């Protein structure tokens, strides 16, 4: 406890750290102010009725940071940017030129890759914004819209999404932690007061055992997330002794930490982004009820909801696959093996070069299997609880808890790193 308060004191006494923390707080306040500014011509009664009966838009609301609750100018949130990032990550596998940019050109290549993601965000925001506004108009939530009003609303929501993405990148650069993740985190946390009020309103004494069970499961889930996120598989590394002149260098030993959950919360965000597409398309096609073919397609896609078994199975599989995929994209055993060899380091009992790369890949594949299964199980656990208890509100709980806990852990590590650097 004393160490905790000493770190808090250091944060507020160190000018650089204090500026970073204040910048993050200012950015989040600005984000919440933007989320409170609605677009014009909204029928609030129809909006509240629609949001309370549609679980799909409840999930979409996570990415908008609560912006869909009142149809704010940032209703798209960082969703288009996340989608563009997914597409760009997939292209690194299919396009060798992009893979070279991402892996071989260092920091300059990463900046170029990020710029491509930003440019792709604009057309994706236009497509998602047009589809969302069309659905809202078909549900009589947006009323009395002229052609000029529709174009204006579309430009506003595109600009809102780009602005929010820019704010997130500023937080990553001048603040502490990942800005986009913090925006999603802030949107989830901002809904807590409303969720607590709803629980107080619907409190039933006869349901106390069920509430206690949810609390126990929640504590176990949080503990499991922390355990898996913090777990590492250390690989011993030894540096060969080198003689230069009259002095001897090297000869030390250390270890290479491989995290069980190397991908963090990214697989969950990726999987949800993919699963949103069928329901978004189905919701958009529902406005063409006069066409029998489009109506049937819409009904099929809309039936792909959180309550279906197919949704849970696909959710698990996507989280599992994205965990492996993101780990493979961001962690290159061959490059690591080459760097170890260049620095005169080796893994005891393993030959340098290809054998070291194969060994690291084998270890990484095994520990990622555990992380992927755990993430997939945690992701669908709320759906299992929902099917057993019938309480639909819990369907958003697992995803939200997973994102919140992962973001908090990442933020704590970033703060500790900044504090340690100042102490030294």
N, C-alpha and C positions, 0 to 999 in steps of 0.2 A: 504493500500500500504506500509505503514511504517512497519507493522508486517511482510509482505512478504519479504522485503529487510533485516529485522533483522534476519529472519530465514535463508535466503541465506547466510548472513554473519556468522551465527552460524555454518552452514554446513561446510563452508570452513575454519573456525577457529578451529573447533573441529577435532582433529586428527582422531578419530575413524570414524566419519561420513564422513570425506573427503576421507578416505581410501575406505569406502564402495561405495561411489559415483564413485570414480575413477576406482574401480574394475568393476562396471557395465559398464562404458564407454569403458574400455579396452576390456571387453568380447564382447561388441557389435561391436567394431572395428574389433576384430578377426573374429567374425561371418561374417561381410561384406567382409573381405579378403578371407575367405573360399568360400563365395558365388561367388567370382570372378574367382575361379580356375576351369576351365572346364575339363571334362573327355575327352580323346582323340577320334579321328576319327569322328568328328561332321561336318555335312554339314550345315553351318550356314544359307544359303539361304533357304533350306527346313525347318529348325527349325523355322525361323521367319515366314514363310508362314503358318506353322502348328499352332503355338501359336496364330497367329492373327485370325485364323478361328475356333479355338476350345475353347469354353467357359468352358468346363470341366477342362481343364488344367489351365485355368485362376483361377478357384477356388482352384485347387490343389497347385497352385503357392503361395497361401496365407500361407499354412502350411509349404512350403519349404522356406519361407522367401525370395522369389524371386530367389531361387536357380534353378528353371526350366527355367528361362529366357535365360540362357546360358549353361544349363545342367551342373551345377557345381557339385563338389564332394559331396555337401550336398543337392542334388536335392530332396531327400526324406524328408528333414527337420525333424521336430519333429512329423510328422504324425504317424509313427509306435509307438512311445511312447504314444501318445494320444489315439491311438486305443487300445493299451495294457491296459491303464488306464481304458478305457470304459469297456473292458472285465472283468477286475478285480473287478470293481465296481458292474457289473452285477452278478458276482459270489458270492459277499457278501450276496446277497439275496438268492441264491440257495444253497450255501455251508455254513452250520452253523459254521464250524471251522474257515473259513475266516472271518465271521462276528464277532466271538469272538476276533480274532486277531486284527481286525480293531477298534472295539468299546471298548473292555474290557482290553486289555493289555497296554493301554496308549501309550507313546511315543515309547517304544520298539516294540510294535505291529505295529505301523505306519511305523517304519523303515523296519520291516520285510515285510510288505505289499508292500512298495515301491520297495524293492529288488525283489520281485516276478514280479512286473510290469517291472522292468528293464530286467529281464531274458526273459520275454515274448516278449519284444521289438525286440530281436535279430531274432527269426524266422519270426516275422511279417515283419521286415525290409527286410529279405531275400525274402519273398513271394512278397511284394510290389515292391522291386527292380527288381526282375526277370520279373514280369509282365510289369513294366514300360519300362525296357530296351528292352524287346521283342516287345512292341508296337512301340518304337522309331526306332528299326531296320526295322520293317515291313513298316514304313512310309519313309524309305530311309533317315532318319536323322542321324543314325549311320551307317557308310559304311565301307566296307573292314574289317569286324571283323572275326578274327580266333576264334577257340574254346578257346584258351588261353586268347585272348582279352576279350571275353564275361565273363569268370570266373573272370578275373582281375577287370573289370568294376563293376561286382556284389559285389565283396569284397570291392571295394572302396566306393560304395554308402552305403553299410551296415555300414562300419566303419565311414563314414561321418555322418550318422544319429545318431549312438551311440555317436560320439564325440560331436555333437551339443546338444544332450540330456544331456551329462555330463557337458557341458558348462552352460546350463540352470540351472542345479542343483547347480553348483558352485555359480552362481549368486544368487540363492535363499538362499544359506548358508552364503556366504561372502559379498553379496551386499545388495541391497534393492529391495523388490518386488518379484514377482513370475518370475523366470528365463525363463521358457518355454513361458509364456504369453508375456514377454518382447521381446523374439526372434521373435514371430509372429508379435508383434507390430512394431519392427524395420524393418521387411520385408515389411510390409504394407507401412510404412512411406518412405522407400527407393524408392518406386515406384512413389511417389508424383511428383518429377521433370519430369519424363517421361509423366505422366498423364497431367500435366500442359502444357508441350510442345505440346502434342497432341491436347489439347483444343485450344491453341493459333493457331495451324496450321489449324484446322477445324472451326475456328471462323466465324460465319455468322451473320451479323448485323440483318437480319430479325428474327433471333432466340433469340434476347435479352429478350423478355418477357418470353420465355421458360427457359432461363438461370436464370432469376430473380426468377422464380417459384421454380427452383431447389435449389437456395440459401435459399429461405424462408423455404422450406420443410426441408432442411438440418439443419438450425438453430433450427427449431421446434423439429426435431428428436433428436438433441444433448441435447436440453433443457429437453425433455421428458426422455431421458436415464439418465441424471443427477438426475432429480426429482425422478424417480422410484428407482434408485440405492441408493439414499440417504434417501429415505423414511423409516420410522420405525413405528412400532406399540408398544408403551410402555405398559408393563404389570406391575402394581404396586406390589411391594414385601415388606413385613414388617417382621422385625426380632423380635422374642419374647424376652422379658426381662428375664434375668437370674441373680440370686443372687449367688455370690460366696464369702464366707466369709463376709466381711463387705462392699463389693462393688457390684454394679449392672452393668451388661453388656447387650449390645444389646438394643433393643427398637427402633432402627432407621428404616427409610423407604427409599427405593430406587425403581428402576424400572428395568425390564428386557426388553431390546430392541430387538424386532423381526423385521428383515428387510423384506421389501416387496419382494425384489429380493434377496433371501438368496443364490441362486446358482451362482449369478454373470454372467460371460460370458461363463461359462462352458457348459450350454445347447446348445448354438449356435455351439460351437466347436464339441460337441458330435453329434449333428444333421447333421452337414456338413460331419463329418467323415463317418457316416452311409450312407448318400446320395451319397458319392463318390464311394462306392463299386459297385453298378450296372453299372455305367458308366465306371469304370475301367475294370470290367469283360467284358463288351460289346466291349470296345476298344481293349482289348487283343484278344477276339474271332474274331475280324474283320480281323485278319491276316489269318484266315482259310476260305477264301472266296470260296474255291473249294468245301467245304462241305455245302450242302444245309441247313441241320438242324442247324449247328453252325452259318451259315450266318444269318438265320432267328432269332435265339436267339440274335445274336449280334445286328441286326437291331432293335429288340424290346427294348433291353436294351439301345441302343444309342439314341432311340427316347425319352427316359426318360431324357429330357434336361430341362434346366432352363426356357425355354419358354413354357413348357407344364403346363397345369392346375394341373395335378396330382403331379408334382414336388412341386408346391407352396402349395398344400393341405398337402402333406406329410411333407414338411418342417415345416409348422405351427404346425402340430400334433406332430412331433418329438420334436420340441423346447418346446412345451407345456408339453409333457410327461416327458422329461428329466429335466425340471425345478422341477417338483414334485419329480421325482426319485432322483435327486442329493440332494435336500433338505432333503428327507427322509433318505438318506444314511449318510449325514454329521451332521444332527441335530436330536438328540434322546430325545424327550419330557420325556420319562420314566426315563432316566438317569438324566435329569435336575431336574425332580420332586424329585428324590431320594436325589440328592445333596442339594436341598433346605431344605428338611426335616431333613437331617443330620446336617445342619447348623442352625436349629431352625428358618427357614424362611417359610413364607406362603403367599399365595395370598389372600388378604382380601375377605371374602365371599365364598372362595373355600376350601373344606376340603383337608388336606395334603394327599399325596399318589396318588392313582389311579385317584381320582377326579381332582387333579391338573394336572396330565399327560393328561387326557382327555380334560381339558380346554385349555391347551397350544396347543395340537394337533388341536383342533377345530379352535382356533384363527389363528394358523400357516397355516392351510388348506385354510382358507378364504383369507388371505392376499397373499398367494402364487398363488391363482387363478388370482388375479389382475396382479401380476408380470408375470405369465406365459402367459396370454393373451397379455399383452403389448409386451413381448419379441417376441412372435410369430408374432404379427402384424408388429413390426419393422423389423423382419427378412424378411418378404415377401413384405414389402412396396416397395423396389426397383424393385421387379418383377412386381408389379402393375404399377409402374411408367414406366417401360420398355414397358409393353403392351399398355399403353396409349400414349406414346411418340415415341416408336420405337427406342430409344437410348439404345443400348445394354451395353454400358460402365457403365451405372448406376446399372447394375445387381450385380456388386461387391461392390457397394458403401455402401449399408446398413449393410452388414456383416462386412465390414472393419470399418465403423464408430462405430458400436456397440463394436467391439473388442478394437479399439483404445481408445474410451471414457472410457470404463470399466477399461482397463489397466491403463490409466492415473489417474482415480479416485482412484484405488487401490494403485498406486504408491504414490500419494499425501498423502493418509492416512498413509502408511508405513513411509514416510518421516516425517510427523507430529508426529507420535508416537515416532520415534527416537529423534526428536528435543525436544519434551516434556520431554522425559526421561532424556536427557542431561540437560535441564533447571532445573529439580528437583534435 
